[in-house]
Amino acid sequence: MSMIGEYARLTADEFARALEDPEWAEERVDELVEAELDGDGGGEARCLDTDKAWHALDFLLTRIAFPVDIVFGEGSIPGAEDWGYTPPRYLAPDRVRAAAEALRATPVERLVEGVTPEDLARTDVYPVVVWERGESLEYVTAYYEALVPFFAAAARDGDGLLMWLD
């Protein structure tokens, strides 16, 4: 089974409630996911996944001293159970704004500059088998490029973000 990086945007009111009621948060995120799967998302995406690229994204962002932890979040929801492999973590709306600004200012080329698939394999970045085969870093950069508008929309709307590994 694969470990997939997941994100969900919550309005400021939903975000505040999620921090107080982790069971409600899980139900709300399930509703958002279902709505998007059914095509009833109503415009911009409220959910996003980074497939198995989450670990490579974390490695690459850490390497360039990215100022916000956009892979694992910066806070945990008290009392939240695992939503797959991990309990949800979060970025509050102000940190979403900081992340969106940093993403906008960080071109994808900077993210992968001087890094090869062999480097990822050598440092055991999940999924190692992909890097051992020498597959292109375009797999990771495509997800990075998807995060940029997702975070920008969340920042514009004052949303908080939940993230977890499923």
Backbone bond lengths (Angstrom), bond angles and torsions (degrees), N, CA, C in turn:
res aa  C-N    CA-C-N  psi(-1)  N-CA   C-N-CA  omega(-1)  CA-C   N-CA-C  phi
1 M - - - 1.452 - - 1.527 108.84 -
2 S 1.289 116.44 141.32 1.462 122.74 -177.70 1.517 111.53 -89.94
3 M 1.318 114.77 152.55 1.460 121.68 173.49 1.523 107.23 -101.51
4 I 1.331 116.01 118.70 1.457 122.89 -174.99 1.527 109.51 -112.06
5 G 1.327 116.96 131.94 1.457 121.33 174.90 1.512 109.86 -78.04
6 E 1.317 117.32 128.70 1.470 122.86 -175.98 1.530 110.67 -123.77
7 Y 1.335 115.40 147.17 1.467 123.51 177.59 1.513 109.29 -135.32
8 A 1.335 115.76 146.84 1.462 121.13 172.06 1.526 108.54 -141.95
9 R 1.329 115.08 133.14 1.465 122.25 175.49 1.521 108.89 -88.84
10 L 1.328 115.98 133.17 1.451 121.32 175.14 1.522 108.65 -124.68
11 T 1.326 116.11 139.85 1.460 119.40 175.23 1.529 108.37 -59.73
12 A 1.313 116.76 165.74 1.465 120.55 -179.60 1.527 111.16 -56.88
13 D 1.333 117.80 -42.96 1.467 120.43 178.96 1.523 111.36 -66.68
14 E 1.334 116.59 -43.27 1.469 119.94 177.76 1.524 110.59 -62.83
15 F 1.325 116.11 -41.25 1.456 120.74 -179.43 1.531 110.44 -61.19
16 A 1.318 116.87 -46.69 1.468 120.56 178.79 1.530 110.36 -59.71
17 R 1.315 117.13 -42.11 1.469 120.07 179.54 1.522 110.80 -67.49
18 A 1.334 117.41 -38.54 1.463 121.18 -179.83 1.523 111.30 -60.04
19 L 1.316 116.89 -37.90 1.462 119.93 -179.75 1.526 111.96 -67.41
20 E 1.317 116.32 -25.75 1.466 121.54 180.00 1.525 112.86 -92.78
21 D 1.335 117.00 -23.72 1.466 121.08 -171.89 1.528 110.16 -140.30
22 P 1.333 117.39 84.84 1.466 119.94 -176.01 1.533 114.24 -62.99
23 E 1.323 117.38 -28.93 1.468 118.73 177.24 1.527 110.20 -67.70
24 W 1.334 116.81 -42.87 1.458 120.22 176.27 1.528 109.59 -61.14
25 A 1.327 117.07 -42.02 1.471 121.05 -179.41 1.518 110.66 -57.80
26 E 1.319 116.91 -45.32 1.463 119.93 -179.90 1.523 111.14 -63.47
27 E 1.326 116.92 -41.83 1.466 120.48 177.58 1.526 110.87 -63.25
28 R 1.328 116.83 -42.69 1.472 120.74 -179.50 1.519 111.02 -64.14
29 V 1.308 117.05 -42.91 1.467 120.47 178.80 1.526 109.89 -64.74
30 D 1.327 117.61 -40.77 1.470 119.94 176.34 1.529 110.49 -58.84
31 E 1.340 117.33 -40.68 1.464 121.05 177.39 1.528 111.12 -62.55
32 L 1.328 116.69 -43.62 1.467 120.25 179.57 1.521 111.38 -63.16
33 V 1.325 116.50 -43.45 1.468 120.73 179.28 1.518 110.07 -62.46
34 E 1.322 116.47 -47.11 1.473 120.36 179.84 1.521 111.20 -60.68
35 A 1.323 117.35 -43.27 1.463 120.96 -179.85 1.522 110.48 -60.46
36 E 1.306 117.08 -41.12 1.468 119.54 179.77 1.520 111.55 -71.03
37 L 1.315 117.05 -37.74 1.464 119.92 177.75 1.526 111.19 -65.07
38 D 1.344 115.48 -34.35 1.465 120.61 179.26 1.521 112.57 -83.29
39 G 1.324 117.66 -2.98 1.455 121.06 -178.13 1.511 113.50 79.44
40 D 1.335 116.24 16.28 1.460 121.03 -178.74 1.524 111.73 -105.77
41 G 1.325 116.90 24.15 1.450 120.97 -176.96 1.511 114.00 -67.73
42 G 1.313 117.35 -20.62 1.448 121.11 175.44 1.511 114.69 72.87
43 G 1.304 118.18 46.12 1.465 120.43 175.88 1.510 112.72 112.43
44 E 1.333 114.80 -126.92 1.462 119.62 -176.38 1.526 111.44 -65.82
45 A 1.312 114.85 148.77 1.458 120.99 -178.11 1.523 111.20 -62.26
46 R 1.303 116.06 135.18 1.467 122.41 172.89 1.526 109.91 -99.03
47 C 1.336 116.11 -13.68 1.458 121.42 -179.42 1.530 108.99 -132.31
48 L 1.312 115.12 151.96 1.462 121.08 179.63 1.511 107.42 -152.91
49 D 1.325 116.09 146.08 1.459 118.22 170.86 1.520 108.93 -125.21
50 T 1.316 114.41 155.23 1.466 120.92 178.13 1.518 110.61 -112.36
51 D 1.323 115.62 21.97 1.458 121.98 178.35 1.528 108.16 48.25
52 K 1.324 116.81 -137.34 1.465 121.16 -178.76 1.528 111.85 -91.05
53 A 1.315 117.68 9.84 1.466 121.10 -179.04 1.526 112.93 -81.65
54 W 1.310 118.61 -5.05 1.458 122.36 -175.08 1.532 112.46 -55.33
55 H 1.321 117.79 -42.59 1.474 119.75 -176.34 1.528 110.67 -71.11
56 A 1.323 117.01 -40.60 1.465 120.18 176.87 1.526 110.02 -64.23
57 L 1.325 117.15 -40.08 1.462 119.99 176.77 1.532 110.26 -60.54
58 D 1.320 116.46 -44.85 1.461 119.83 178.69 1.531 110.89 -61.28
59 F 1.310 116.91 -45.05 1.467 121.54 178.94 1.528 110.62 -58.74
60 L 1.319 116.20 -49.57 1.465 121.06 -176.16 1.530 111.83 -67.92
61 L 1.317 117.13 -40.68 1.466 120.60 179.78 1.526 111.31 -68.58
62 T 1.322 116.83 -40.48 1.462 120.67 177.16 1.521 110.38 -62.33
63 R 1.321 115.98 -41.23 1.469 122.44 -179.31 1.522 112.24 -58.54
64 I 1.339 117.64 -34.67 1.471 120.16 -179.30 1.534 111.93 -98.38
65 A 1.325 116.10 12.48 1.471 122.00 178.81 1.534 112.10 56.70
66 F 1.334 115.47 46.20 1.464 120.42 176.65 1.525 108.09 -58.55
67 P 1.335 119.00 135.92 1.464 121.16 -169.34 1.526 117.09 -77.21
68 V 1.327 118.31 -8.72 1.468 121.92 -178.43 1.521 107.80 -133.88
69 D 1.327 116.57 137.99 1.470 119.85 177.87 1.527 108.44 -82.49
70 I 1.334 115.30 91.94 1.463 119.98 -177.12 1.523 112.48 -86.48
71 V 1.313 117.96 -4.39 1.465 120.52 178.43 1.530 110.85 -94.31
72 F 1.315 117.08 -46.66 1.469 121.16 -175.96 1.520 113.80 -109.63
73 G 1.325 117.77 -1.14 1.451 120.39 179.72 1.514 112.12 74.17
74 E 1.310 114.69 177.66 1.464 119.63 -176.33 1.522 112.84 -122.87
75 G 1.308 117.16 2.42 1.452 120.37 177.54 1.509 110.25 -148.34
76 S 1.326 115.61 157.47 1.464 119.60 177.78 1.527 109.22 -115.89
77 I 1.304 115.70 150.81 1.460 121.84 179.91 1.525 107.86 -86.46
78 P 1.326 117.75 116.61 1.460 119.89 -179.03 1.526 111.68 -56.03
79 G 1.326 115.01 129.62 1.460 120.67 175.94 1.517 115.59 80.76
80 A 1.318 118.77 0.91 1.468 120.26 -178.51 1.525 110.44 -73.50
81 E 1.308 115.47 137.35 1.464 122.67 175.36 1.521 109.19 -85.97
82 D 1.324 116.99 171.36 1.465 121.15 175.77 1.522 110.19 -62.76
83 W 1.335 114.90 137.43 1.463 121.90 172.35 1.521 106.82 -107.06
84 G 1.275 117.72 57.87 1.458 122.44 -174.23 1.510 107.83 116.87
85 Y 1.332 116.65 -104.74 1.465 121.18 179.79 1.520 113.11 -98.07
86 T 1.311 118.03 -22.11 1.466 121.15 -178.02 1.517 109.86 -140.87
87 P 1.333 116.57 156.19 1.462 117.86 169.31 1.525 108.69 -71.66
88 P 1.316 116.92 158.33 1.462 118.81 179.17 1.521 110.49 -68.31
89 R 1.307 114.26 147.10 1.466 122.60 171.97 1.516 106.11 -121.65
90 Y 1.314 117.79 176.76 1.460 117.72 -174.22 1.515 113.28 -148.18
91 L 1.328 112.58 164.31 1.456 123.74 164.89 1.520 106.18 -123.56
92 A 1.321 116.52 124.83 1.457 122.04 176.46 1.530 108.81 -69.44
93 P 1.325 117.68 159.47 1.469 120.36 -176.83 1.530 115.14 -51.29
94 D 1.327 118.45 -38.80 1.465 119.12 179.73 1.526 111.55 -66.50
95 R 1.332 117.15 -34.56 1.469 120.98 178.35 1.532 111.07 -76.70
96 V 1.337 116.44 -28.71 1.469 120.23 173.17 1.524 108.83 -63.28
97 R 1.334 116.87 -43.28 1.463 120.26 177.66 1.526 111.23 -61.80
98 A 1.325 117.13 -43.90 1.475 120.55 178.80 1.526 110.23 -62.86
99 A 1.316 116.49 -40.52 1.470 120.35 179.19 1.521 110.80 -65.74
100 A 1.326 116.86 -42.99 1.467 120.37 -179.54 1.522 110.68 -61.59
101 E 1.316 116.90 -41.96 1.466 120.26 177.77 1.525 111.10 -63.48
102 A 1.323 116.82 -43.48 1.469 120.71 179.89 1.530 111.09 -66.86
103 L 1.324 117.38 -39.01 1.468 120.13 176.79 1.523 110.84 -62.48
104 R 1.325 115.65 -44.60 1.463 120.40 179.76 1.528 110.84 -61.25
105 A 1.321 117.35 -32.99 1.464 121.86 -176.91 1.530 113.25 -88.96
106 T 1.328 117.25 -2.61 1.466 120.70 -176.07 1.525 110.06 -116.45
107 P 1.324 117.17 98.57 1.464 119.01 178.85 1.532 111.01 -65.51
108 V 1.294 114.72 149.48 1.460 120.42 -177.89 1.531 111.64 -57.43
109 E 1.311 116.96 -31.13 1.466 120.18 -179.83 1.529 111.22 -62.36
110 R 1.327 115.98 -35.35 1.469 119.25 178.17 1.522 110.96 -66.65
111 L 1.306 115.85 -35.67 1.461 121.18 -178.64 1.524 111.75 -59.09
112 V 1.316 117.32 -41.09 1.473 120.63 -173.28 1.527 113.68 -107.27
113 E 1.318 116.67 3.60 1.458 120.13 -177.17 1.532 110.78 -57.13
114 G 1.328 114.93 123.50 1.457 121.60 177.10 1.516 115.33 76.90
115 V 1.333 118.19 8.68 1.463 121.84 -178.65 1.522 109.16 -110.95
116 T 1.327 115.42 138.54 1.463 121.53 177.83 1.531 109.52 -120.11
117 P 1.317 117.87 163.43 1.466 119.73 173.73 1.533 111.72 -56.72
118 E 1.311 117.04 -33.47 1.466 120.54 178.91 1.529 110.93 -62.74
119 D 1.340 116.44 -36.40 1.468 120.12 177.30 1.532 110.53 -62.40
120 L 1.319 116.40 -41.56 1.465 120.56 179.40 1.521 110.90 -67.10
121 A 1.325 117.35 -40.55 1.468 121.10 177.88 1.524 110.36 -63.83
122 R 1.303 116.40 -44.03 1.474 121.83 -177.36 1.536 111.23 -62.79
123 T 1.309 117.23 -32.04 1.465 120.77 -179.15 1.533 112.91 -97.60
124 D 1.335 116.37 13.02 1.471 122.87 175.74 1.525 113.88 59.41
125 V 1.320 116.16 40.37 1.462 120.24 176.83 1.531 108.64 -76.81
126 Y 1.319 115.52 126.51 1.467 122.70 179.71 1.527 110.04 -67.29
127 P 1.321 118.44 140.08 1.456 130.02 -11.05 1.544 110.52 -85.35
128 V 1.290 116.04 114.79 1.464 122.68 -172.59 1.523 111.79 -53.67
129 V 1.322 117.40 -38.51 1.470 120.31 -176.65 1.532 111.77 -57.91
130 V 1.320 117.38 -33.83 1.464 121.42 179.63 1.524 109.80 -63.70
131 W 1.312 116.16 -44.31 1.470 120.69 -177.21 1.517 110.83 -75.15
132 E 1.331 116.76 -33.14 1.470 119.82 176.70 1.522 110.98 -63.84
133 R 1.320 116.98 -31.23 1.468 121.01 176.18 1.521 111.61 -76.43
134 G 1.330 117.07 -9.05 1.459 121.12 179.10 1.509 113.97 77.40
135 E 1.338 116.56 25.06 1.464 119.10 179.81 1.521 110.51 -65.32
136 S 1.285 115.33 154.78 1.460 123.84 -174.28 1.532 112.21 -65.42
137 L 1.314 115.40 148.83 1.456 120.97 174.28 1.528 111.69 -73.76
138 E 1.328 117.43 -3.30 1.468 120.80 176.54 1.527 111.53 -60.40
139 Y 1.329 116.05 -27.73 1.465 120.21 175.73 1.529 109.48 -57.22
140 V 1.319 117.35 -44.67 1.459 122.30 -179.10 1.522 110.99 -76.07
141 T 1.312 117.12 -43.52 1.466 119.51 -176.18 1.523 111.67 -64.89
142 A 1.311 118.03 -31.11 1.470 120.29 177.29 1.532 110.42 -62.91
143 Y 1.323 116.93 -39.89 1.470 119.47 178.24 1.523 111.35 -71.87
144 Y 1.323 116.94 -37.20 1.469 119.88 175.39 1.526 109.44 -58.70
145 E 1.313 115.94 -46.09 1.468 120.21 -179.60 1.526 111.95 -64.50
146 A 1.325 118.53 -27.16 1.464 121.17 175.85 1.535 111.24 -75.77
147 L 1.329 116.27 -30.60 1.463 119.83 179.32 1.529 112.22 -68.06
148 V 1.324 117.29 -31.92 1.467 120.79 -175.49 1.533 111.16 -58.40
149 P 1.335 120.74 -56.44 1.475 119.10 179.47 1.532 113.13 -70.10
150 F 1.320 117.27 -29.22 1.466 120.08 178.15 1.530 109.84 -62.81
151 F 1.322 116.97 -48.93 1.460 121.10 177.68 1.530 111.15 -66.21
152 A 1.326 117.25 -38.13 1.469 120.40 179.74 1.526 110.48 -61.02
153 A 1.315 117.13 -44.16 1.465 121.07 179.25 1.526 110.91 -65.61
154 A 1.326 116.34 -41.82 1.468 119.86 178.48 1.527 110.67 -62.93
155 A 1.330 116.60 -42.82 1.469 120.50 179.32 1.524 110.88 -64.30
156 R 1.318 116.50 -44.75 1.470 121.27 179.62 1.523 111.36 -57.40
157 D 1.340 115.90 -39.49 1.460 120.82 -176.02 1.526 113.87 -89.65
158 G 1.336 117.49 -1.03 1.463 120.75 179.94 1.517 113.81 73.59
159 D 1.338 116.71 25.12 1.459 121.63 -177.48 1.519 112.24 -80.02
160 G 1.322 115.04 154.65 1.456 122.71 165.39 1.516 107.60 -96.94
161 L 1.314 116.61 161.32 1.466 120.58 -179.83 1.525 110.29 -124.01
162 L 1.320 114.25 139.14 1.465 121.40 170.01 1.518 107.05 -107.11
163 M 1.332 117.11 144.42 1.455 121.53 176.25 1.522 109.23 -142.11
164 W 1.346 114.62 148.68 1.468 120.56 -178.36 1.521 108.18 -163.56
165 L 1.329 114.81 167.59 1.463 120.98 175.30 1.511 107.98 -105.30
166 D 1.319 115.44 126.04 1.463 122.21 -177.52 1.513 109.44 -115.95
